[in-house]
Amino acid sequence: MRVTADELFSRASCGLPCWMGHSDGTREPLPTARWMGGPASSSEDRIADGRMIGHCNGPTLDLGCGPGRLTEGLARRGISALGVDTSKKAVDLTVGRGGRAVLRDLFEPLPNAGDWACVLLADGNIGIGGDPVRLLRRAAELIRPDGAVIAEVHAPGAAEVQPQTVRWETDTMVGEWFAWASVSANATYAIAHAAGLAVVDIAPIHGRFFARLERA
């Protein structure tokens, strides 16, 4: 049996560990407690999440929403938010906690494209598909002219842009390989420029880094 994203989020919702495996044979634990949010996450992560969504002052699109902690958090603040994920389990978890979400690839047609005040790429989702420039160009298409993209990136000093081939892993199963990328804070400026965006600021919060980008 292969590990799918649905299986991954099912395990996360039960507090079970999962890993991201790399093609060189190494693996790292996934922050599933952070993904779930609420009491499962640390107080530091809850503060960082709150600061991140505090920059969302209008309708927000949460790309790769996972279990929906940010979509829910925005709704609680009175912000119209929509989660997007390719995992049915993730969408169900988001809806189950009171958020709105659609089961869709983020490169497919999405509601209100070009009219969103903010697009979120939390938890390193700037790496989805292994091509951060392509992903930021897509995000730029989705925001309105005065909108913003908020992307969580790695700390400065890490490999600037590291394309990877990865898979989901549990203690007994592995998934299919897929493309991913990690992006450091210092690489964000060049990637944003290539995508037609400009970095407004990069804020460190409890060891996590959030870049705010606007149209150049």
Secondary structure, DSSP 8 states (H G I E B T S, - for coil): ----HHHHHHHHHTT---EEEETTS-EEE--HHHHH-GGGS-HHHHHHHHHHHTT--S-EEEET-TT-HHHHHHHHTT--EEEEES-HHHHHHHHHTT--EEE--TTS--TTTT-EEEEEE-TTGGGGGG-HHHHHHHHHHHEEEEEEEEEEEB-TTS-SEEEEEEEEE-SS-B---EEEEEEBGGGHHHHHHHTTEEEEEEEEETTEEEEEEEE-
